[in-house]
Amino acid sequence: MVDSKLQIVHDNMHQRQSIGHLIEPAPNKAQLTQAFQAALTAPDHHRLKPTHFIQIETEQREAFGLLLADAVADLGETDPVQVERVKSHPFRAPLLVLAVTRFQDHPKVPFFEQTLSTGAAVQNFLLSLQAQGFSSIWRSGAVVESALLKRQLGLNDRDLISGIIYIGTAVKAIPSRVDVDSAEFVTTWQL
Ligand SMILES: Cc1cc2nc3c(=O)[nH]c(=O)nc-3n(C[C@H](O)[C@H](O)[C@H](O)COP(=O)(O)O)c2cc1C
Protein backbone atom coordinates (compact mmCIF):
# COMPACT_ATOMS: atom_id res chain seq x y z
CA MET A 1 0.00 0.00 0.00
CA VAL A 2 1.43 3.42 -0.86
CA ASP A 3 1.85 5.86 2.03
CA SER A 4 -1.07 8.12 1.12
CA LYS A 5 -3.49 5.17 1.11
CA LEU A 6 -2.11 3.99 4.43
CA GLN A 7 -2.66 7.46 5.85
CA ILE A 8 -6.26 7.57 4.63
CA VAL A 9 -7.03 4.18 6.19
CA HIS A 10 -5.48 5.22 9.51
CA ASP A 11 -7.11 8.66 9.52
CA ASN A 12 -10.49 6.95 9.14
CA MET A 13 -9.78 4.77 12.18
CA HIS A 14 -8.15 7.50 14.27
CA GLN A 15 -10.98 9.92 13.58
CA ARG A 16 -13.88 7.51 14.09
CA GLN A 17 -16.45 8.94 16.39
CA SER A 18 -20.07 8.61 17.28
CA ILE A 19 -22.57 11.26 16.29
CA GLY A 20 -25.95 11.30 17.99
CA HIS A 21 -27.87 13.80 15.89
CA LEU A 22 -28.24 12.39 12.39
CA ILE A 23 -30.20 13.51 9.36
CA GLU A 24 -30.69 12.49 5.72
CA PRO A 25 -29.04 11.28 3.59
CA ALA A 26 -28.64 7.74 4.83
CA PRO A 27 -26.48 5.36 2.79
CA ASN A 28 -28.09 3.91 -0.30
CA LYS A 29 -28.36 0.18 -0.90
CA ALA A 30 -24.93 -0.14 -2.57
CA GLN A 31 -23.21 1.86 0.16
CA LEU A 32 -24.90 -0.15 2.86
CA THR A 33 -23.92 -3.38 1.15
CA GLN A 34 -20.28 -2.24 1.20
CA ALA A 35 -20.56 -1.72 4.94
CA PHE A 36 -22.21 -5.12 5.53
CA GLN A 37 -19.50 -6.79 3.45
CA ALA A 38 -16.86 -5.08 5.62
CA ALA A 39 -18.69 -6.15 8.78
CA LEU A 40 -18.82 -9.76 7.72
CA THR A 41 -15.04 -10.05 7.44
CA ALA A 42 -14.75 -9.73 11.23
CA PRO A 43 -12.76 -12.43 13.03
CA ASP A 44 -15.13 -15.31 13.67
CA HIS A 45 -13.93 -18.55 15.30
CA HIS A 46 -14.77 -21.52 13.06
CA ARG A 47 -16.54 -19.06 10.76
CA LEU A 48 -19.88 -19.75 12.40
CA LYS A 49 -21.22 -16.44 11.11
CA PRO A 50 -23.15 -15.63 14.30
CA THR A 51 -23.72 -11.99 13.35
CA HIS A 52 -26.95 -10.96 11.71
CA PHE A 53 -28.20 -7.49 10.83
CA ILE A 54 -31.78 -6.20 10.77
CA GLN A 55 -32.50 -2.96 8.92
CA ILE A 56 -35.17 -0.54 10.05
CA GLU A 57 -35.76 1.73 7.10
CA THR A 58 -36.98 5.33 7.27
CA GLU A 59 -40.65 4.54 6.71
CA GLN A 60 -40.62 1.75 9.32
CA ARG A 61 -39.38 3.97 12.15
CA GLU A 62 -42.81 4.83 13.51
CA ALA A 63 -43.84 1.17 13.72
CA PHE A 64 -40.48 0.30 15.26
CA GLY A 65 -40.94 3.06 17.87
CA LEU A 66 -44.30 1.55 18.84
CA LEU A 67 -42.61 -1.83 19.18
CA LEU A 68 -39.88 -0.33 21.39
CA ALA A 69 -42.57 1.24 23.58
CA ASP A 70 -44.34 -2.13 23.93
CA ALA A 71 -40.98 -3.70 24.78
CA VAL A 72 -40.08 -1.27 27.57
CA ALA A 73 -43.60 -1.59 29.00
CA ASP A 74 -43.20 -5.36 28.86
CA LEU A 75 -39.90 -4.99 30.75
CA GLY A 76 -41.80 -3.28 33.56
CA GLU A 77 -41.60 0.44 32.74
CA THR A 78 -44.77 1.95 34.19
CA ASP A 79 -44.06 5.67 33.70
CA PRO A 80 -46.12 6.67 30.63
CA VAL A 81 -43.72 9.55 29.92
CA GLN A 82 -40.81 7.12 29.59
CA VAL A 83 -42.82 4.73 27.44
CA GLU A 84 -43.89 7.61 25.19
CA ARG A 85 -40.32 8.90 24.92
CA VAL A 86 -39.07 5.60 23.53
CA LYS A 87 -41.44 5.91 20.57
CA SER A 88 -39.40 8.84 19.28
CA HIS A 89 -36.01 7.12 19.53
CA PRO A 90 -35.96 5.73 15.99
CA PHE A 91 -36.36 9.26 14.66
CA ARG A 92 -32.88 10.15 15.87
CA ALA A 93 -31.58 8.94 12.49
CA PRO A 94 -32.96 8.14 9.04
CA LEU A 95 -31.78 4.52 9.15
CA LEU A 96 -31.32 2.01 11.95
CA VAL A 97 -29.52 -1.32 11.82
CA LEU A 98 -29.72 -3.82 14.64
CA ALA A 99 -26.66 -6.01 15.14
CA VAL A 100 -27.63 -9.38 16.50
CA THR A 101 -25.57 -12.31 17.73
CA ARG A 102 -27.41 -15.52 16.92
CA PHE A 103 -25.54 -17.91 19.18
CA GLN A 104 -24.65 -21.27 17.78
CA ASP A 105 -23.70 -24.30 19.82
CA HIS A 106 -20.15 -25.34 19.07
CA PRO A 107 -17.77 -27.23 21.36
CA LYS A 108 -14.87 -24.88 20.58
CA VAL A 109 -16.63 -21.55 20.29
CA PRO A 110 -18.17 -20.25 23.51
CA PHE A 111 -20.87 -17.64 23.36
CA PHE A 112 -18.55 -14.87 24.54
CA GLU A 113 -16.41 -15.35 21.43
CA GLN A 114 -19.48 -15.03 19.25
CA THR A 115 -20.49 -11.85 21.07
CA LEU A 116 -17.03 -10.40 20.54
CA SER A 117 -17.17 -11.34 16.87
CA THR A 118 -20.32 -9.25 16.53
CA GLY A 119 -18.52 -6.38 18.26
CA ALA A 120 -15.72 -6.60 15.71
CA ALA A 121 -18.29 -6.74 12.90
CA VAL A 122 -19.99 -3.61 14.19
CA GLN A 123 -16.69 -1.75 14.34
CA ASN A 124 -15.94 -2.67 10.71
CA PHE A 125 -19.47 -1.59 9.81
CA LEU A 126 -19.05 1.81 11.50
CA LEU A 127 -15.66 2.39 9.91
CA SER A 128 -16.96 1.54 6.45
CA LEU A 129 -19.91 3.91 6.86
CA GLN A 130 -17.61 6.67 8.04
CA ALA A 131 -15.19 6.10 5.14
CA GLN A 132 -18.18 6.56 2.83
CA GLY A 133 -19.05 9.91 4.45
CA PHE A 134 -21.77 8.83 6.89
CA SER A 135 -22.01 9.07 10.64
CA SER A 136 -23.45 6.73 13.20
CA ILE A 137 -23.83 5.84 16.83
CA TRP A 138 -24.01 2.42 18.45
CA ARG A 139 -26.63 2.33 21.18
CA SER A 140 -28.19 -0.36 23.32
CA GLY A 141 -30.29 0.25 26.45
CA ALA A 142 -32.41 -2.12 28.51
CA VAL A 143 -34.79 -2.61 25.62
CA VAL A 144 -32.33 -4.87 23.78
CA GLU A 145 -33.01 -7.54 26.39
CA SER A 146 -36.74 -7.58 25.81
CA ALA A 147 -38.06 -11.03 24.89
CA LEU A 148 -41.06 -9.35 23.28
CA LEU A 149 -38.81 -7.26 21.03
CA LYS A 150 -36.81 -10.32 20.03
CA ARG A 151 -39.93 -12.30 19.21
CA GLN A 152 -41.35 -9.48 17.09
CA LEU A 153 -38.05 -9.30 15.19
CA GLY A 154 -38.14 -13.02 14.50
CA LEU A 155 -35.33 -13.80 16.94
CA ASN A 156 -34.99 -16.45 19.62
CA ASP A 157 -34.85 -15.58 23.30
CA ARG A 158 -31.17 -16.48 23.53
CA ASP A 159 -30.15 -14.29 20.58
CA LEU A 160 -28.40 -11.14 21.71
CA ILE A 161 -29.29 -7.74 20.28
CA SER A 162 -25.77 -6.35 20.55
CA GLY A 163 -26.76 -2.89 19.48
CA ILE A 164 -29.00 -0.56 17.62
CA ILE A 165 -26.89 1.41 15.18
CA TYR A 166 -28.27 4.80 14.20
CA ILE A 167 -27.03 5.89 10.78
CA GLY A 168 -27.21 9.07 8.74
CA THR A 169 -25.35 12.29 8.11
CA ALA A 170 -23.97 14.60 10.79
CA VAL A 171 -25.87 17.87 11.16
CA LYS A 172 -22.70 19.93 11.57
CA ALA A 173 -19.00 19.63 10.89
CA ILE A 174 -17.39 16.99 13.07
CA PRO A 175 -14.50 18.28 15.19
CA SER A 176 -11.29 16.27 15.15
CA ARG A 177 -11.04 13.58 17.75
CA VAL A 178 -8.62 14.26 20.58
CA ASP A 179 -5.88 11.65 20.33
CA VAL A 180 -5.34 9.32 23.25
CA ASP A 181 -1.79 8.39 24.14
CA SER A 182 -1.69 4.71 23.33
CA ALA A 183 1.41 4.32 25.52
CA GLU A 184 -0.87 4.70 28.56
CA PHE A 185 -2.81 1.60 27.54
CA VAL A 186 0.01 -0.65 26.45
CA THR A 187 2.51 -2.51 28.57
CA THR A 188 5.21 -4.92 27.55
CA TRP A 189 5.39 -8.09 29.57
CA GLN A 190 8.81 -9.31 30.57
CA LEU A 191 9.78 -12.44 32.43
C1 LIG B 1 -22.24 -2.18 23.14
C2 LIG B 1 -22.34 -0.69 23.24
C3 LIG B 1 -23.53 -0.11 23.61
C4 LIG B 1 -23.65 1.27 23.72
N1 LIG B 1 -24.87 1.81 24.09
C5 LIG B 1 -25.00 3.16 24.16
C6 LIG B 1 -26.25 3.76 24.46
O1 LIG B 1 -27.25 3.07 24.67
N2 LIG B 1 -26.32 5.10 24.51
C7 LIG B 1 -25.22 5.89 24.29
O2 LIG B 1 -25.33 7.12 24.35
N3 LIG B 1 -24.02 5.35 23.97
C8 LIG B 1 -23.88 4.02 23.91
N4 LIG B 1 -22.67 3.46 23.59
C9 LIG B 1 -21.48 4.34 23.43
C10 LIG B 1 -21.45 5.07 22.10
O3 LIG B 1 -21.66 4.18 21.02
C11 LIG B 1 -20.09 5.76 21.90
O4 LIG B 1 -19.08 4.81 21.71
C12 LIG B 1 -19.70 6.68 23.04
O5 LIG B 1 -20.64 7.71 23.12
C13 LIG B 1 -18.29 7.28 22.87
O6 LIG B 1 -18.23 8.02 21.68
P1 LIG B 1 -17.17 7.68 20.54
O7 LIG B 1 -17.64 6.39 19.90
O8 LIG B 1 -17.22 8.86 19.63
O9 LIG B 1 -15.84 7.52 21.19
C14 LIG B 1 -22.53 2.09 23.45
C15 LIG B 1 -21.33 1.49 23.05
C16 LIG B 1 -21.22 0.13 22.96
C17 LIG B 1 -19.90 -0.49 22.54
The ligand as an SDF file (V2000), in Angstrom:
LIG
                    3D

 31 33  0  0  0  0  0  0  0  0999 V2000
  -22.2450   -2.1810   23.1430 C   0  0  0  0  0  0  0  0  0  0  0  0
  -22.3390   -0.6860   23.2370 C   0  0  0  0  0  0  0  0  0  0  0  0
  -23.5350   -0.1150   23.6120 C   0  0  0  0  0  0  0  0  0  0  0  0
  -23.6530    1.2730   23.7220 C   0  0  0  0  0  0  0  0  0  0  0  0
  -24.8670    1.8140   24.0860 N   0  0  0  0  0  0  0  0  0  0  0  0
  -24.9990    3.1640   24.1570 C   0  0  0  0  0  0  0  0  0  0  0  0
  -26.2510    3.7560   24.4590 C   0  0  0  0  0  0  0  0  0  0  0  0
  -27.2540    3.0690   24.6750 O   0  0  0  0  0  0  0  0  0  0  0  0
  -26.3180    5.0990   24.5120 N   0  0  0  0  0  0  0  0  0  0  0  0
  -25.2180    5.8850   24.2890 C   0  0  0  0  0  0  0  0  0  0  0  0
  -25.3270    7.1190   24.3540 O   0  0  0  0  0  0  0  0  0  0  0  0
  -24.0150    5.3500   23.9750 N   0  0  0  0  0  0  0  0  0  0  0  0
  -23.8770    4.0220   23.9060 C   0  0  0  0  0  0  0  0  0  0  0  0
  -22.6690    3.4600   23.5890 N   0  0  0  0  0  0  0  0  0  0  0  0
  -21.4840    4.3360   23.4300 C   0  0  0  0  0  0  0  0  0  0  0  0
  -21.4480    5.0690   22.1000 C   0  0  0  0  0  0  0  0  0  0  0  0
  -21.6640    4.1770   21.0180 O   0  0  0  0  0  0  0  0  0  0  0  0
  -20.0870    5.7610   21.8990 C   0  0  0  0  0  0  0  0  0  0  0  0
  -19.0770    4.8130   21.7130 O   0  0  0  0  0  0  0  0  0  0  0  0
  -19.6980    6.6790   23.0440 C   0  0  0  0  0  0  0  0  0  0  0  0
  -20.6440    7.7110   23.1240 O   0  0  0  0  0  0  0  0  0  0  0  0
  -18.2940    7.2820   22.8660 C   0  0  0  0  0  0  0  0  0  0  0  0
  -18.2280    8.0230   21.6840 O   0  0  0  0  0  0  0  0  0  0  0  0
  -17.1740    7.6840   20.5370 P   0  0  0  0  0  0  0  0  0  0  0  0
  -17.6410    6.3920   19.9030 O   0  0  0  0  0  0  0  0  0  0  0  0
  -17.2230    8.8630   19.6280 O   0  0  0  0  0  0  0  0  0  0  0  0
  -15.8430    7.5190   21.1900 O   0  0  0  0  0  0  0  0  0  0  0  0
  -22.5340    2.0890   23.4530 C   0  0  0  0  0  0  0  0  0  0  0  0
  -21.3250    1.4910   23.0540 C   0  0  0  0  0  0  0  0  0  0  0  0
  -21.2190    0.1300   22.9620 C   0  0  0  0  0  0  0  0  0  0  0  0
  -19.9050   -0.4850   22.5370 C   0  0  0  0  0  0  0  0  0  0  0  0
  1  2  1  0
  2  3  1  0
  2 30  2  0
  3  4  2  0
  4  5  1  0
  4 28  1  0
  5  6  2  0
  6  7  1  0
  6 13  1  0
  7  8  2  0
  7  9  1  0
  9 10  1  0
 10 11  2  0
 10 12  1  0
 12 13  2  0
 13 14  1  0
 14 15  1  0
 14 28  1  0
 15 16  1  0
 16 17  1  0
 16 18  1  0
 18 19  1  0
 18 20  1  0
 20 21  1  0
 20 22  1  0
 22 23  1  0
 23 24  1  0
 24 25  2  0
 24 26  1  0
 24 27  1  0
 28 29  2  0
 29 30  1  0
 30 31  1  0
M  END
$$$$
